[in-house]
């Protein structure tokens, strides 16, 4: 009977570890998507700023 209790505790621990791993993977993927969006929008912001500087009348 004691072996069944240990196996049940081990299974519960693994379930918690799996949930934690899924959460960490979700956070990592979210960070990767945020970084990709940030780096893809950066050239557009630079281009708009450059155009504003070139077209400004304060040369």
N, CA, C, O and CB atoms as a CASP TS submission, in Angstrom:
PFRMAT TS
TARGET T0000
AUTHOR 0000-0000-0000
METHOD Language model
MODEL 1
PARENT N/A
ATOM      1  N   UNK     1       0.811  -1.195   0.000  1.00  0.00           N
ATOM      2  CA  UNK     1       0.000   0.000   0.000  1.00  0.00           C
ATOM      3  C   UNK     1       0.856   1.261   0.000  1.00  0.00           C
ATOM      4  O   UNK     1       0.504   2.286  -0.584  1.00  0.00           O
ATOM      5  CB  UNK     1      -0.924  -0.003   1.192  1.00  0.00           C
ATOM      6  N   UNK     2       1.984   1.143   0.674  1.00  0.00           N
ATOM      7  CA  UNK     2       2.838   2.323   0.757  1.00  0.00           C
ATOM      8  C   UNK     2       3.419   2.674  -0.616  1.00  0.00           C
ATOM      9  O   UNK     2       3.632   3.848  -0.920  1.00  0.00           O
ATOM     10  CB  UNK     2       3.969   2.092   1.771  1.00  0.00           C
ATOM     11  N   UNK     3       3.673   1.659  -1.439  1.00  0.00           N
ATOM     12  CA  UNK     3       4.221   1.910  -2.778  1.00  0.00           C
ATOM     13  C   UNK     3       3.211   2.655  -3.643  1.00  0.00           C
ATOM     14  O   UNK     3       3.586   3.501  -4.455  1.00  0.00           O
ATOM     15  CB  UNK     3       4.623   0.587  -3.457  1.00  0.00           C
ATOM     16  N   UNK     4       1.944   2.342  -3.469  1.00  0.00           N
ATOM     17  CA  UNK     4       0.912   3.027  -4.249  1.00  0.00           C
ATOM     18  C   UNK     4       0.835   4.500  -3.858  1.00  0.00           C
ATOM     19  O   UNK     4       0.625   5.356  -4.717  1.00  0.00           O
ATOM     20  CB  UNK     4      -0.458   2.350  -4.049  1.00  0.00           C
ATOM     21  N   UNK     5       1.002   4.802  -2.578  1.00  0.00           N
ATOM     22  CA  UNK     5       0.990   6.189  -2.123  1.00  0.00           C
ATOM     23  C   UNK     5       2.157   6.974  -2.680  1.00  0.00           C
ATOM     24  O   UNK     5       2.009   8.131  -3.073  1.00  0.00           O
ATOM     25  CB  UNK     5       1.011   6.247  -0.617  1.00  0.00           C
ATOM     26  N   UNK     6       3.341   6.328  -2.714  1.00  0.00           N
ATOM     27  CA  UNK     6       4.530   7.001  -3.274  1.00  0.00           C
ATOM     28  C   UNK     6       4.358   7.246  -4.774  1.00  0.00           C
ATOM     29  O   UNK     6       4.733   8.298  -5.292  1.00  0.00           O
ATOM     30  CB  UNK     6       5.808   6.155  -3.018  1.00  0.00           C
ATOM     31  N   UNK     7       3.783   6.252  -5.464  1.00  0.00           N
ATOM     32  CA  UNK     7       3.578   6.403  -6.905  1.00  0.00           C
ATOM     33  C   UNK     7       2.593   7.535  -7.176  1.00  0.00           C
ATOM     34  O   UNK     7       2.771   8.303  -8.121  1.00  0.00           O
ATOM     35  CB  UNK     7       3.067   5.082  -7.529  1.00  0.00           C
ATOM     36  N   UNK     8       1.566   7.640  -6.357  1.00  0.00           N
ATOM     37  CA  UNK     8       0.580   8.702  -6.534  1.00  0.00           C
ATOM     38  C   UNK     8       1.220  10.075  -6.291  1.00  0.00           C
ATOM     39  O   UNK     8       0.940  11.027  -7.019  1.00  0.00           O
ATOM     40  CB  UNK     8      -0.619   8.489  -5.581  1.00  0.00           C
ATOM     41  N   UNK     9       2.074  10.176  -5.274  1.00  0.00           N
ATOM     42  CA  UNK     9       2.755  11.441  -4.988  1.00  0.00           C
ATOM     43  C   UNK     9       3.700  11.804  -6.123  1.00  0.00           C
ATOM     44  O   UNK     9       3.806  12.969  -6.504  1.00  0.00           O
ATOM     45  CB  UNK     9       3.529  11.357  -3.659  1.00  0.00           C
ATOM     46  N   UNK    10       4.389  10.794  -6.663  1.00  0.00           N
ATOM     47  CA  UNK    10       5.315  11.040  -7.765  1.00  0.00           C
ATOM     48  C   UNK    10       4.548  11.532  -8.991  1.00  0.00           C
ATOM     49  O   UNK    10       5.007  12.438  -9.687  1.00  0.00           O
ATOM     50  CB  UNK    10       6.116   9.760  -8.104  1.00  0.00           C
ATOM     51  N   UNK    11       3.389  10.942  -9.257  1.00  0.00           N
ATOM     52  CA  UNK    11       2.568  11.344 -10.395  1.00  0.00           C
ATOM     53  C   UNK    11       2.077  12.785 -10.230  1.00  0.00           C
ATOM     54  O   UNK    11       2.067  13.551 -11.193  1.00  0.00           O
ATOM     55  CB  UNK    11       1.371  10.388 -10.557  1.00  0.00           C
ATOM     56  N   UNK    12       1.677  13.149  -9.035  1.00  0.00           N
ATOM     57  CA  UNK    12       1.239  14.520  -8.780  1.00  0.00           C
ATOM     58  C   UNK    12       2.366  15.509  -8.959  1.00  0.00           C
ATOM     59  O   UNK    12       2.153  16.610  -9.467  1.00  0.00           O
ATOM     60  CB  UNK    12       0.670  14.641  -7.385  1.00  0.00           C
ATOM     61  N   UNK    13       3.564  15.130  -8.547  1.00  0.00           N
ATOM     62  CA  UNK    13       4.723  16.002  -8.712  1.00  0.00           C
ATOM     63  C   UNK    13       5.055  16.197 -10.181  1.00  0.00           C
ATOM     64  O   UNK    13       5.406  17.296 -10.611  1.00  0.00           O
ATOM     65  CB  UNK    13       5.929  15.432  -7.976  1.00  0.00           C
ATOM     66  N   UNK    14       4.941  15.128 -10.939  1.00  0.00           N
ATOM     67  CA  UNK    14       5.212  15.237 -12.380  1.00  0.00           C
ATOM     68  C   UNK    14       4.180  16.120 -13.069  1.00  0.00           C
ATOM     69  O   UNK    14       4.507  16.867 -13.990  1.00  0.00           O
ATOM     70  CB  UNK    14       5.226  13.845 -13.030  1.00  0.00           C
ATOM     71  N   UNK    15       2.935  16.029 -12.617  1.00  0.00           N
ATOM     72  CA  UNK    15       1.895  16.854 -13.213  1.00  0.00           C
ATOM     73  C   UNK    15       2.197  18.339 -12.972  1.00  0.00           C
ATOM     74  O   UNK    15       2.017  19.167 -13.866  1.00  0.00           O
ATOM     75  CB  UNK    15       0.511  16.478 -12.636  1.00  0.00           C
ATOM     76  N   UNK    16       2.650  18.665 -11.774  1.00  0.00           N
ATOM     77  CA  UNK    16       3.015  20.043 -11.465  1.00  0.00           C
ATOM     78  C   UNK    16       4.212  20.508 -12.260  1.00  0.00           C
ATOM     79  O   UNK    16       4.269  21.656 -12.702  1.00  0.00           O
ATOM     80  CB  UNK    16       3.296  20.189  -9.999  1.00  0.00           C
ATOM     81  N   UNK    17       5.177  19.607 -12.441  1.00  0.00           N
ATOM     82  CA  UNK    17       6.368  19.950 -13.221  1.00  0.00           C
ATOM     83  C   UNK    17       5.987  20.180 -14.680  1.00  0.00           C
ATOM     84  O   UNK    17       6.496  21.103 -15.316  1.00  0.00           O
ATOM     85  CB  UNK    17       7.438  18.834 -13.111  1.00  0.00           C
ATOM     86  N   UNK    18       5.104  19.356 -15.208  1.00  0.00           N
ATOM     87  CA  UNK    18       4.659  19.518 -16.597  1.00  0.00           C
ATOM     88  C   UNK    18       3.940  20.846 -16.781  1.00  0.00           C
ATOM     89  O   UNK    18       4.156  21.542 -17.773  1.00  0.00           O
ATOM     90  CB  UNK    18       3.739  18.358 -17.010  1.00  0.00           C
ATOM     91  N   UNK    19       3.092  21.194 -15.834  1.00  0.00           N
ATOM     92  CA  UNK    19       2.385  22.476 -15.924  1.00  0.00           C
ATOM     93  C   UNK    19       3.381  23.633 -15.894  1.00  0.00           C
ATOM     94  O   UNK    19       3.241  24.597 -16.646  1.00  0.00           O
ATOM     95  CB  UNK    19       1.362  22.619 -14.770  1.00  0.00           C
ATOM     96  N   UNK    20       4.383  23.535 -15.027  1.00  0.00           N
ATOM     97  CA  UNK    20       5.402  24.580 -14.952  1.00  0.00           C
ATOM     98  C   UNK    20       6.179  24.686 -16.257  1.00  0.00           C
ATOM     99  O   UNK    20       6.482  25.788 -16.715  1.00  0.00           O
ATOM    100  CB  UNK    20       6.359  24.308 -13.794  1.00  0.00           C
ATOM    101  N   UNK    21       6.502  23.550 -16.853  1.00  0.00           N
ATOM    102  CA  UNK    21       7.222  23.570 -18.129  1.00  0.00           C
ATOM    103  C   UNK    21       6.380  24.213 -19.226  1.00  0.00           C
ATOM    104  O   UNK    21       6.902  24.980 -20.036  1.00  0.00           O
ATOM    105  CB  UNK    21       7.621  22.146 -18.540  1.00  0.00           C
ATOM    106  N   UNK    22       5.088  23.910 -19.261  1.00  0.00           N
ATOM    107  CA  UNK    22       4.220  24.537 -20.255  1.00  0.00           C
ATOM    108  C   UNK    22       4.150  26.046 -20.049  1.00  0.00           C
ATOM    109  O   UNK    22       4.157  26.806 -21.018  1.00  0.00           O
ATOM    110  CB  UNK    22       2.815  23.932 -20.193  1.00  0.00           C
ATOM    111  N   UNK    23       4.085  26.479 -18.808  1.00  0.00           N
ATOM    112  CA  UNK    23       4.045  27.914 -18.520  1.00  0.00           C
ATOM    113  C   UNK    23       5.339  28.576 -18.967  1.00  0.00           C
ATOM    114  O   UNK    23       5.307  29.653 -19.564  1.00  0.00           O
ATOM    115  CB  UNK    23       3.809  28.164 -17.018  1.00  0.00           C
ATOM    116  N   UNK    24       6.479  27.949 -18.688  1.00  0.00           N
ATOM    117  CA  UNK    24       7.771  28.522 -19.085  1.00  0.00           C
ATOM    118  C   UNK    24       7.908  28.580 -20.603  1.00  0.00           C
ATOM    119  O   UNK    24       8.430  29.558 -21.138  1.00  0.00           O
ATOM    120  CB  UNK    24       8.924  27.705 -18.487  1.00  0.00           C
ATOM    121  N   UNK    25       7.449  27.548 -21.298  1.00  0.00           N
ATOM    122  CA  UNK    25       7.503  27.552 -22.763  1.00  0.00           C
ATOM    123  C   UNK    25       6.597  28.642 -23.316  1.00  0.00           C
ATOM    124  O   UNK    25       6.971  29.321 -24.273  1.00  0.00           O
ATOM    125  CB  UNK    25       7.095  26.174 -23.332  1.00  0.00           C
ATOM    126  N   UNK    26       5.414  28.823 -22.737  1.00  0.00           N
ATOM    127  CA  UNK    26       4.504  29.876 -23.174  1.00  0.00           C
ATOM    128  C   UNK    26       5.128  31.250 -22.989  1.00  0.00           C
ATOM    129  O   UNK    26       5.009  32.110 -23.861  1.00  0.00           O
ATOM    130  CB  UNK    26       3.186  29.792 -22.410  1.00  0.00           C
ATOM    131  N   UNK    27       5.797  31.464 -21.853  1.00  0.00           N
ATOM    132  CA  UNK    27       6.457  32.747 -21.603  1.00  0.00           C
ATOM    133  C   UNK    27       7.587  32.972 -22.599  1.00  0.00           C
ATOM    134  O   UNK    27       7.753  34.077 -23.115  1.00  0.00           O
ATOM    135  CB  UNK    27       6.998  32.807 -20.165  1.00  0.00           C
ATOM    136  N   UNK    28       8.367  31.924 -22.870  1.00  0.00           N
ATOM    137  CA  UNK    28       9.474  32.050 -23.824  1.00  0.00           C
ATOM    138  C   UNK    28       8.955  32.364 -25.229  1.00  0.00           C
ATOM    139  O   UNK    28       9.512  33.213 -25.925  1.00  0.00           O
ATOM    140  CB  UNK    28      10.313  30.756 -23.848  1.00  0.00           C
ATOM    141  N   UNK    29       7.902  31.685 -25.635  1.00  0.00           N
ATOM    142  CA  UNK    29       7.337  31.959 -26.968  1.00  0.00           C
ATOM    143  C   UNK    29       6.732  33.354 -27.042  1.00  0.00           C
ATOM    144  O   UNK    29       6.845  34.022 -28.069  1.00  0.00           O
ATOM    145  CB  UNK    29       6.272  30.914 -27.323  1.00  0.00           C
ATOM    146  N   UNK    30       6.098  33.797 -25.978  1.00  0.00           N
ATOM    147  CA  UNK    30       5.546  35.152 -25.948  1.00  0.00           C
ATOM    148  C   UNK    30       6.657  36.189 -26.063  1.00  0.00           C
ATOM    149  O   UNK    30       6.508  37.184 -26.774  1.00  0.00           O
ATOM    150  CB  UNK    30       4.741  35.378 -24.659  1.00  0.00           C
ATOM    151  N   UNK    31       7.766  35.964 -25.369  1.00  0.00           N
ATOM    152  CA  UNK    31       8.900  36.883 -25.451  1.00  0.00           C
ATOM    153  C   UNK    31       9.484  36.896 -26.860  1.00  0.00           C
ATOM    154  O   UNK    31       9.874  37.950 -27.363  1.00  0.00           O
ATOM    155  CB  UNK    31       9.983  36.495 -24.432  1.00  0.00           C
ATOM    156  N   UNK    32       9.546  35.733 -27.496  1.00  0.00           N
ATOM    157  CA  UNK    32      10.082  35.657 -28.861  1.00  0.00           C
ATOM    158  C   UNK    32       9.171  36.410 -29.836  1.00  0.00           C
ATOM    159  O   UNK    32       9.662  37.111 -30.721  1.00  0.00           O
ATOM    160  CB  UNK    32      10.237  34.177 -29.304  1.00  0.00           C
ATOM    161  N   UNK    33       7.872  36.274 -29.685  1.00  0.00           N
ATOM    162  CA  UNK    33       6.936  36.988 -30.564  1.00  0.00           C
ATOM    163  C   UNK    33       7.046  38.492 -30.335  1.00  0.00           C
ATOM    164  O   UNK    33       7.070  39.263 -31.295  1.00  0.00           O
ATOM    165  CB  UNK    33       5.479  36.512 -30.319  1.00  0.00           C
ATOM    166  N   UNK    34       7.114  38.918 -29.072  1.00  0.00           N
ATOM    167  CA  UNK    34       7.259  40.337 -28.769  1.00  0.00           C
ATOM    168  C   UNK    34       8.539  40.898 -29.394  1.00  0.00           C
ATOM    169  O   UNK    34       8.518  41.975 -29.990  1.00  0.00           O
ATOM    170  CB  UNK    34       7.266  40.560 -27.247  1.00  0.00           C
ATOM    171  N   UNK    35       9.653  40.170 -29.260  1.00  0.00           N
ATOM    172  CA  UNK    35      10.920  40.635 -29.831  1.00  0.00           C
ATOM    173  C   UNK    35      10.840  40.704 -31.357  1.00  0.00           C
ATOM    174  O   UNK    35      11.343  41.651 -31.961  1.00  0.00           O
ATOM    175  CB  UNK    35      12.073  39.708 -29.404  1.00  0.00           C
ATOM    176  N   UNK    36      10.216  39.716 -31.975  1.00  0.00           N
ATOM    177  CA  UNK    36      10.099  39.718 -33.437  1.00  0.00           C
ATOM    178  C   UNK    36       9.273  40.905 -33.911  1.00  0.00           C
ATOM    179  O   UNK    36       9.646  41.576 -34.874  1.00  0.00           O
ATOM    180  CB  UNK    36       9.469  38.406 -33.930  1.00  0.00           C
ATOM    181  N   UNK    37       8.161  41.168 -33.249  1.00  0.00           N
ATOM    182  CA  UNK    37       7.323  42.315 -33.638  1.00  0.00           C
ATOM    183  C   UNK    37       8.090  43.616 -33.439  1.00  0.00           C
ATOM    184  O   UNK    37       8.036  44.509 -34.284  1.00  0.00           O
ATOM    185  CB  UNK    37       6.006  42.339 -32.819  1.00  0.00           C
ATOM    186  N   UNK    38       8.800  43.721 -32.325  1.00  0.00           N
ATOM    187  CA  UNK    38       9.562  44.936 -32.044  1.00  0.00           C
ATOM    188  C   UNK    38      10.614  45.175 -33.128  1.00  0.00           C
ATOM    189  O   UNK    38      10.750  46.296 -33.617  1.00  0.00           O
ATOM    190  CB  UNK    38      10.232  44.843 -30.660  1.00  0.00           C
ATOM    191  N   UNK    39      11.352  44.141 -33.504  1.00  0.00           N
ATOM    192  CA  UNK    39      12.408  44.307 -34.495  1.00  0.00           C
ATOM    193  C   UNK    39      11.863  44.478 -35.902  1.00  0.00           C
ATOM    194  O   UNK    39      12.530  45.071 -36.749  1.00  0.00           O
ATOM    195  CB  UNK    39      13.340  43.129 -34.456  1.00  0.00           C
ATOM    196  N   UNK    40      10.669  43.974 -36.170  1.00  0.00           N
ATOM    197  CA  UNK    40      10.090  44.178 -37.491  1.00  0.00           C
ATOM    198  C   UNK    40       9.506  45.578 -37.649  1.00  0.00           C
ATOM    199  O   UNK    40       9.458  46.104 -38.761  1.00  0.00           O
ATOM    200  CB  UNK    40       9.019  43.142 -37.752  1.00  0.00           C
ATOM    201  N   UNK    41       9.065  46.183 -36.555  1.00  0.00           N
ATOM    202  CA  UNK    41       8.504  47.541 -36.627  1.00  0.00           C
ATOM    203  C   UNK    41       9.586  48.619 -36.548  1.00  0.00           C
ATOM    204  O   UNK    41       9.339  49.757 -36.949  1.00  0.00           O
ATOM    205  CB  UNK    41       7.494  47.749 -35.502  1.00  0.00           C
ATOM    206  N   UNK    42      10.750  48.298 -36.054  1.00  0.00           N
ATOM    207  CA  UNK    42      11.811  49.294 -35.866  1.00  0.00           C
ATOM    208  C   UNK    42      12.209  49.994 -37.171  1.00  0.00           C
ATOM    209  O   UNK    42      12.314  51.221 -37.179  1.00  0.00           O
ATOM    210  CB  UNK    42      13.033  48.629 -35.255  1.00  0.00           C
ATOM    211  N   UNK    43      12.433  49.272 -38.271  1.00  0.00           N
ATOM    212  CA  UNK    43      12.804  49.981 -39.509  1.00  0.00           C
ATOM    213  C   UNK    43      11.740  50.972 -39.972  1.00  0.00           C
ATOM    214  O   UNK    43      12.066  52.024 -40.522  1.00  0.00           O
ATOM    215  CB  UNK    43      13.066  48.981 -40.615  1.00  0.00           C
ATOM    216  N   UNK    44      10.492  50.643 -39.756  1.00  0.00           N
ATOM    217  CA  UNK    44       9.422  51.555 -40.149  1.00  0.00           C
ATOM    218  C   UNK    44       9.498  52.848 -39.345  1.00  0.00           C
ATOM    219  O   UNK    44       9.353  53.937 -39.899  1.00  0.00           O
ATOM    220  CB  UNK    44       8.050  50.889 -39.959  1.00  0.00           C
ATOM    221  N   UNK    45       9.726  52.726 -38.038  1.00  0.00           N
ATOM    222  CA  UNK    45       9.831  53.922 -37.198  1.00  0.00           C
ATOM    223  C   UNK    45      11.045  54.759 -37.600  1.00  0.00           C
ATOM    224  O   UNK    45      10.973  55.988 -37.614  1.00  0.00           O
ATOM    225  CB  UNK    45       9.926  53.530 -35.708  1.00  0.00           C
ATOM    226  N   UNK    46      12.141  54.109 -37.922  1.00  0.00           N
ATOM    227  CA  UNK    46      13.341  54.849 -38.334  1.00  0.00           C
ATOM    228  C   UNK    46      13.088  55.556 -39.662  1.00  0.00           C
ATOM    229  O   UNK    46      13.498  56.701 -39.847  1.00  0.00           O
ATOM    230  CB  UNK    46      14.562  53.897 -38.453  1.00  0.00           C
ATOM    231  N   UNK    47      12.420  54.881 -40.574  1.00  0.00           N
ATOM    232  CA  UNK    47      12.136  55.488 -41.874  1.00  0.00           C
ATOM    233  C   UNK    47      11.226  56.707 -41.723  1.00  0.00           C
ATOM    234  O   UNK    47      11.451  57.728 -42.373  1.00  0.00           O
ATOM    235  CB  UNK    47      11.490  54.459 -42.816  1.00  0.00           C
ATOM    236  N   UNK    48      10.217  56.614 -40.886  1.00  0.00           N
ATOM    237  CA  UNK    48       9.319  57.749 -40.665  1.00  0.00           C
ATOM    238  C   UNK    48      10.090  58.907 -40.039  1.00  0.00           C
ATOM    239  O   UNK    48       9.910  60.060 -40.432  1.00  0.00           O
ATOM    240  CB  UNK    48       8.129  57.340 -39.762  1.00  0.00           C
ATOM    241  N   UNK    49      10.940  58.604 -39.074  1.00  0.00           N
ATOM    242  CA  UNK    49      11.725  59.660 -38.429  1.00  0.00           C
ATOM    243  C   UNK    49      12.669  60.315 -39.432  1.00  0.00           C
ATOM    244  O   UNK    49      12.794  61.539 -39.458  1.00  0.00           O
ATOM    245  CB  UNK    49      12.523  59.094 -37.239  1.00  0.00           C
ATOM    246  N   UNK    50      13.333  59.509 -40.256  1.00  0.00           N
ATOM    247  CA  UNK    50      14.251  60.055 -41.257  1.00  0.00           C
ATOM    248  C   UNK    50      13.503  60.944 -42.247  1.00  0.00           C
ATOM    249  O   UNK    50      13.990  62.015 -42.609  1.00  0.00           O
ATOM    250  CB  UNK    50      14.975  58.919 -42.004  1.00  0.00           C
ATOM    251  N   UNK    51      12.343  60.516 -42.678  1.00  0.00           N
ATOM    252  CA  UNK    51      11.538  61.319 -43.594  1.00  0.00           C
ATOM    253  C   UNK    51      11.123  62.630 -42.940  1.00  0.00           C
ATOM    254  O   UNK    51      11.156  63.682 -43.579  1.00  0.00           O
ATOM    255  CB  UNK    51      10.299  60.537 -44.047  1.00  0.00           C
ATOM    256  N   UNK    52      10.735  62.572 -41.680  1.00  0.00           N
ATOM    257  CA  UNK    52      10.355  63.798 -40.976  1.00  0.00           C
ATOM    258  C   UNK    52      11.537  64.763 -40.862  1.00  0.00           C
ATOM    259  O   UNK    52      11.368  65.974 -41.008  1.00  0.00           O
ATOM    260  CB  UNK    52       9.815  63.462 -39.580  1.00  0.00           C
ATOM    261  N   UNK    53      12.717  64.233 -40.605  1.00  0.00           N
ATOM    262  CA  UNK    53      13.895  65.094 -40.470  1.00  0.00           C
ATOM    263  C   UNK    53      14.247  65.723 -41.832  1.00  0.00           C
ATOM    264  O   UNK    53      14.544  66.914 -41.917  1.00  0.00           O
ATOM    265  CB  UNK    53      15.105  64.281 -39.912  1.00  0.00           C
ATOM    266  N   UNK    54      14.210  64.917 -42.870  1.00  0.00           N
ATOM    267  CA  UNK    54      14.564  65.426 -44.195  1.00  0.00           C
ATOM    268  C   UNK    54      13.562  66.466 -44.678  1.00  0.00           C
ATOM    269  O   UNK    54      13.945  67.454 -45.305  1.00  0.00           O
ATOM    270  CB  UNK    54      14.647  64.281 -45.199  1.00  0.00           C
ATOM    271  N   UNK    55      12.278  66.248 -44.390  1.00  0.00           N
ATOM    272  CA  UNK    55      11.241  67.158 -44.861  1.00  0.00           C
ATOM    273  C   UNK    55      11.003  68.347 -43.950  1.00  0.00           C
ATOM    274  O   UNK    55      10.212  69.232 -44.277  1.00  0.00           O
ATOM    275  CB  UNK    55       9.971  66.415 -45.029  1.00  0.00           C
ATOM    276  N   UNK    56      11.675  68.377 -42.820  1.00  0.00           N
ATOM    277  CA  UNK    56      11.438  69.491 -41.911  1.00  0.00           C
ATOM    278  C   UNK    56      12.070  70.766 -42.466  1.00  0.00           C
ATOM    279  O   UNK    56      12.975  70.707 -43.298  1.00  0.00           O
ATOM    280  CB  UNK    56      11.998  69.176 -40.510  1.00  0.00           C
ATOM    281  N   UNK    57      11.593  71.905 -42.007  1.00  0.00           N
ATOM    282  CA  UNK    57      12.103  73.170 -42.507  1.00  0.00           C
ATOM    283  C   UNK    57      13.210  73.713 -41.647  1.00  0.00           C
ATOM    284  O   UNK    57      13.708  74.809 -41.900  1.00  0.00           O
ATOM    285  CB  UNK    57      11.003  74.175 -42.602  1.00  0.00           C
ATOM    286  N   UNK    58      13.605  72.975 -40.638  1.00  0.00           N
ATOM    287  CA  UNK    58      14.692  73.454 -39.752  1.00  0.00           C
ATOM    288  C   UNK    58      16.020  72.839 -40.167  1.00  0.00           C
ATOM    289  O   UNK    58      16.648  72.143 -39.369  1.00  0.00           O
ATOM    290  CB  UNK    58      14.391  73.110 -38.264  1.00  0.00           C
ATOM    291  N   UNK    59      16.453  73.076 -41.376  1.00  0.00           N
ATOM    292  CA  UNK    59      17.734  72.534 -41.853  1.00  0.00           C
ATOM    293  C   UNK    59      18.860  73.494 -41.668  1.00  0.00           C
ATOM    294  O   UNK    59      19.998  73.185 -42.019  1.00  0.00           O
ATOM    295  CB  UNK    59      17.646  72.159 -43.296  1.00  0.00           C
TER
END
